[in-house]
Amino acid sequence: MTPPPDSPVAIVTGAASGLGASVAAALSTAGWRVAGFDLRPSDTTLSVEVDVTDAAALAAAAARVARELGTADALVTVAGIYEELPLESITDDRWDRMLAVNIGGTVNACAAVVPQMLERGSGAIVTISSDLGLGGSQGDAHYAATKGAIVGFSRSLAGELEGRGIFVNSVAPGAADTPMLAADSPWRAESFLSTLPAGRLVRPDEIAAAVLFFLELRGACVGQVISPNAGATI
């Protein structure tokens, strides 16, 4: 069912697949009109094909959403990449790409949307970090570094926007059962899963529920981090 034209508007980056698609679907079910930003078409109210590493293109995409749907009430920055490599195998190009997409894409999306929210005086932002950004990880230091940077950026932005009607929080999931996690990933191994109280990877719909939690509470949570991780970190 398509939400009515007066429903709130959310922008979701990375909305074409995986966690982004789950977040977009959960928002739509909850009555939001969703603008999906991705390199590929997304199953959203408004699908915009855009590269999150291109700040100018993201600004233009946000302007299009404002024209066609209205100023975004919420922004959820899901777009990201992941790979598992030891430090000696992480080339400069790999570092640069990880930084550009994960933290760069998050910053670019916020920079594109925050001015519109400030003009209206309200809004909510939920960034997607990772449990690895909080606790670190052996074998994917460049990924963990970018996700830790997202937490620092989100808390800093929350303070910067304090008292201006815009609330920023972050969801830092544990290993999730999405296509981003390869079939032979050590996070899918029984030796890891058996250490989790839940005995399984966290589901995308559970992460999406954490996003909705922040959006529904609005000003009750500011600069906070939730880690749906199936009990990986207690």
C-alpha positions as CSV (number, residue, x, y, z in Angstrom):
1,M,0.0,0.0,0.0
2,T,1.4,3.4,-1.0
3,P,1.4,5.9,1.9
4,P,-0.8,9.0,1.4
5,P,0.8,12.2,0.0
6,D,0.8,13.9,3.4
7,S,2.9,11.1,5.0
8,P,6.3,11.9,6.4
9,V,9.3,11.6,4.0
10,A,12.5,9.6,4.7
11,I,15.6,9.5,2.6
12,V,17.4,6.1,2.8
13,T,20.8,5.7,1.2
14,G,21.8,2.3,0.0
15,A,18.1,1.4,-0.4
16,A,18.3,-0.9,-3.4
17,S,19.4,-4.0,-1.5
18,G,20.4,-5.6,1.8
19,L,20.0,-3.6,4.9
20,G,19.0,-0.5,3.1
21,A,16.1,-2.3,1.3
22,S,15.0,-3.7,4.7
23,V,15.0,-0.2,6.3
24,A,13.2,1.3,3.3
25,A,10.5,-1.5,3.5
26,A,10.1,-1.1,7.2
27,L,9.6,2.7,6.9
28,S,7.1,2.2,4.0
29,T,5.1,-0.3,6.1
30,A,5.1,2.2,9.0
31,G,3.6,4.8,6.7
32,W,6.6,6.8,5.4
33,R,7.1,7.9,1.9
34,V,10.7,6.8,1.1
35,A,13.2,8.3,-1.3
36,G,15.8,5.6,-2.0
37,F,19.3,6.8,-2.9
38,D,21.5,4.1,-4.6
39,L,23.6,3.4,-7.6
40,R,20.7,1.1,-8.7
41,P,16.9,1.5,-8.7
42,S,15.2,0.9,-5.4
43,D,11.7,-0.2,-4.6
44,T,10.7,3.0,-2.9
45,T,8.3,5.9,-3.4
46,L,11.0,7.8,-5.2
47,S,14.0,6.0,-6.6
48,V,17.1,8.2,-7.2
49,E,20.2,6.8,-8.7
50,V,23.1,8.6,-7.2
51,D,26.6,7.9,-5.9
52,V,27.0,8.8,-2.2
53,T,30.7,9.7,-2.8
54,D,29.5,12.6,-5.0
55,A,28.6,15.5,-2.7
56,A,27.2,17.7,-5.5
57,A,25.1,14.8,-6.9
58,L,23.7,14.1,-3.4
59,A,22.8,17.7,-2.9
60,A,20.9,17.7,-6.2
61,A,19.2,14.5,-5.2
62,A,18.0,16.0,-1.9
63,A,16.7,19.0,-3.8
64,R,14.8,16.7,-6.1
65,V,13.2,14.9,-3.1
66,A,12.2,18.3,-1.6
67,R,10.5,19.3,-4.9
68,E,8.7,16.0,-5.6
69,L,7.9,14.7,-2.1
70,G,8.7,17.6,0.3
71,T,11.5,18.2,2.7
72,A,12.8,15.0,4.3
73,D,11.6,14.4,7.9
74,A,14.3,11.8,8.3
75,L,17.6,10.6,6.8
76,V,18.9,7.1,7.3
77,T,22.5,6.6,5.9
78,V,22.8,2.9,5.2
79,A,25.0,2.9,2.0
80,G,28.3,1.3,2.7
81,I,30.8,-1.4,1.6
82,Y,32.6,-4.1,3.5
83,E,35.6,-6.4,2.9
84,E,37.8,-8.6,5.1
85,L,41.5,-8.0,4.7
86,P,44.6,-8.1,6.9
87,L,46.4,-4.8,7.3
88,E,49.2,-5.7,4.9
89,S,46.7,-6.3,2.1
90,I,44.9,-3.0,2.4
91,T,46.2,-0.9,-0.4
92,D,45.9,2.9,-0.5
93,D,43.1,2.5,-3.1
94,R,41.2,0.2,-0.8
95,W,41.6,2.5,2.2
96,D,40.5,5.5,0.1
97,R,37.4,3.6,-1.3
98,M,36.3,2.5,2.1
99,L,36.7,6.0,3.6
100,A,34.9,7.6,0.6
101,V,31.8,5.4,0.7
102,N,31.3,4.7,4.4
103,I,32.2,7.9,6.2
104,G,32.3,10.1,3.2
105,G,28.9,9.0,2.0
106,T,27.5,9.5,5.5
107,V,28.9,13.0,5.7
108,N,27.8,13.9,2.2
109,A,24.2,12.8,2.8
110,C,24.0,14.8,6.0
111,A,25.4,17.8,4.3
112,A,22.8,17.5,1.6
113,V,19.8,17.2,3.9
114,V,20.6,19.1,7.1
115,P,20.2,22.6,5.5
116,Q,16.7,21.7,4.5
117,M,15.9,20.4,7.9
118,L,17.4,23.5,9.6
119,E,15.2,25.8,7.4
120,R,12.1,23.9,8.5
121,G,13.4,23.5,12.1
122,S,12.9,19.8,12.5
123,G,14.2,16.4,11.4
124,A,15.8,13.1,12.5
125,I,19.0,11.5,11.3
126,V,20.0,7.9,11.9
127,T,23.4,6.8,10.7
128,I,24.5,3.2,10.3
129,S,27.7,2.3,12.0
130,S,28.8,-1.2,13.1
131,D,29.5,-3.1,16.3
132,L,33.1,-3.4,14.8
133,G,33.3,0.4,14.9
134,L,32.9,0.2,18.7
135,G,35.0,-2.8,19.6
136,G,37.4,-3.1,16.6
137,S,38.0,-6.3,14.7
138,Q,40.9,-8.4,13.5
139,G,41.0,-8.6,9.7
140,D,39.0,-5.6,8.6
141,A,40.7,-2.6,10.2
142,H,39.8,-0.2,7.4
143,Y,36.1,-1.1,7.7
144,A,36.1,-0.8,11.5
145,A,37.9,2.5,11.3
146,T,35.3,4.0,9.0
147,K,32.4,2.8,11.2
148,G,34.1,4.1,14.3
149,A,34.4,7.5,12.5
150,I,30.6,7.4,11.8
151,V,29.9,7.2,15.5
152,G,32.2,10.1,16.3
153,F,30.7,12.1,13.5
154,S,27.1,11.3,14.5
155,R,27.7,12.3,18.1
156,S,29.4,15.5,17.0
157,L,26.6,16.4,14.7
158,A,24.1,15.7,17.4
159,G,25.8,18.3,19.6
160,E,26.1,20.8,16.8
161,L,22.4,20.5,16.0
162,E,21.3,20.5,19.7
163,G,18.4,22.8,20.3
164,R,17.7,23.3,16.6
165,G,15.0,20.6,16.2
166,I,17.2,17.9,14.5
167,F,18.0,14.7,16.4
168,V,20.9,12.5,15.4
169,N,21.5,8.9,16.6
170,S,23.3,5.9,15.3
171,V,22.6,2.2,14.9
172,A,25.7,-0.1,15.1
173,P,24.7,-3.6,14.1
174,G,26.7,-6.7,14.7
175,A,27.3,-9.2,11.8
176,A,24.0,-9.3,9.8
177,D,22.5,-11.8,7.6
178,T,22.7,-9.8,4.4
179,P,24.4,-10.4,0.9
180,M,27.2,-8.1,2.0
181,L,28.5,-10.9,4.2
182,A,30.1,-13.6,2.0
183,A,29.0,-17.2,2.4
184,D,32.5,-18.1,3.6
185,S,32.8,-15.2,6.0
186,P,34.2,-16.2,9.4
187,W,31.2,-14.3,10.9
188,R,29.0,-17.1,9.4
189,A,31.1,-19.9,10.8
190,E,29.5,-22.1,13.4
191,S,32.5,-21.4,15.7
192,F,31.3,-17.7,15.8
193,L,27.6,-18.3,15.8
194,S,27.9,-20.7,18.8
195,T,29.3,-17.8,20.9
196,L,26.2,-15.7,20.4
197,P,23.3,-15.9,22.9
198,A,20.9,-15.8,20.0
199,G,22.9,-18.5,18.1
200,R,22.5,-16.6,14.8
201,L,23.3,-13.5,12.9
202,V,21.2,-10.4,13.5
203,R,18.4,-10.1,10.9
204,P,18.0,-7.0,8.7
205,D,14.4,-6.5,10.0
206,E,15.8,-6.3,13.6
207,I,18.2,-3.6,12.6
208,A,15.4,-1.7,10.7
209,A,13.4,-1.9,14.0
210,A,16.2,-0.1,15.8
211,V,16.1,2.6,13.2
212,L,12.4,3.0,13.6
213,F,12.9,3.2,17.4
214,F,15.0,6.2,17.0
215,L,12.7,7.9,14.6
216,E,9.7,7.3,16.8
217,L,11.4,8.6,19.9
218,R,12.9,11.7,18.2
219,G,14.1,14.0,21.0
220,A,14.1,11.4,23.7
221,C,17.4,10.1,22.3
222,V,20.2,12.4,21.1
223,G,23.7,11.3,20.1
224,Q,23.0,7.7,21.2
225,V,24.1,4.4,19.8
226,I,22.1,1.1,19.7
227,S,23.8,-2.2,18.8
228,P,21.4,-4.9,17.6
229,N,24.0,-7.7,17.5
230,A,22.4,-10.9,18.6
231,G,24.4,-10.7,21.8
232,A,27.9,-10.4,20.3
233,T,28.8,-7.6,22.7
234,I,27.3,-7.5,26.2
